[in-house]
């Protein structure tokens, strides 16, 4: 019985690891500002989903939550601002 449980856990155990969330860094650039939205262009938005938070790096390298993705295309995202950071085209 122990041997059977050991075999089951050794086969099923690694499956739990595949379900873990990962974080990736995708660099983008603010391409357009409207009164309600911020448009950010990326090389690819494959790893980005609506609802994700985009961070702005300060001059000191500190990451601050700046935008929430509302919608996306293959290379750009339409975002809404979070907080009161000063976001400009080119950031």
C-alpha positions in Angstrom: 0.0 0.0 0.0 2.8 2.4 0.9 4.5 1.7 -2.4 1.3 2.4 -4.3 0.9 5.7 -2.6 4.5 6.6 -3.2 4.1 5.9 -6.9 0.9 7.9 -7.1 2.4 10.9 -5.3 5.6 10.8 -7.4 3.5 10.9 -10.6 0.9 13.5 -9.4 3.2 15.6 -7.3 4.9 17.4 -10.1 1.5 18.4 -11.6 1.1 20.8 -8.7 4.2 22.7 -9.8 3.0 23.2 -13.3 0.0 25.2 -12.0 2.2 27.7 -10.3 2.0 31.4 -11.4 5.1 33.0 -12.8 6.0 36.6 -13.3 7.7 38.0 -16.4 9.0 41.4 -17.3 7.9 42.9 -20.5 9.1 46.4 -21.3 6.8 48.7 -23.1 6.5 52.4 -23.9 3.5 54.8 -23.5 2.5 55.7 -27.1 -0.6 57.8 -26.6 -2.6 59.5 -23.8 -6.3 60.2 -23.9 -8.4 61.8 -21.2 -9.4 58.4 -19.9 -6.9 55.8 -21.2 -3.2 55.3 -21.6 -1.9 53.3 -24.6 1.2 51.2 -24.1 3.1 49.6 -27.0 5.1 46.3 -26.5 7.0 44.0 -28.8 4.4 41.4 -28.0 1.5 41.3 -25.5 1.3 37.5 -25.4 2.2 37.3 -21.7 -0.2 40.2 -20.7 -3.9 39.8 -19.9 -6.7 42.2 -19.2 -6.7 43.0 -15.5 -2.9 42.8 -15.2 -1.1 45.7 -13.4 1.7 47.5 -15.3 4.4 49.2 -13.3 6.4 52.3 -14.0 10.1 52.3 -13.0 11.3 55.5 -11.3 14.7 57.0 -11.8 15.9 55.1 -8.8 14.7 51.8 -10.2 11.7 51.6 -7.9 8.7 49.9 -9.5 5.3 51.6 -8.8 1.9 50.4 -9.9 0.8 52.7 -12.6 -1.7 51.2 -15.0 -4.3 48.4 -15.2 -4.8 46.7 -18.6 -8.4 47.1 -19.8 -7.9 45.6 -23.3 -5.1 44.5 -25.5 -4.1 43.8 -29.1 -1.1 41.8 -30.4 1.4 44.7 -29.6 -0.4 47.3 -27.5 -2.6 47.6 -24.4 -5.3 50.1 -23.5 -4.9 50.9 -19.8 -6.5 52.9 -17.0 -4.4 54.9 -14.6 -3.9 53.8 -11.0 -3.1 56.5 -8.5 -1.7 59.9 -9.4 1.6 59.2 -11.1 2.7 61.6 -13.8 2.7 59.5 -17.0 3.9 60.9 -20.3 4.3 59.6 -23.8 7.6 57.9 -24.0 7.6 56.5 -20.4 
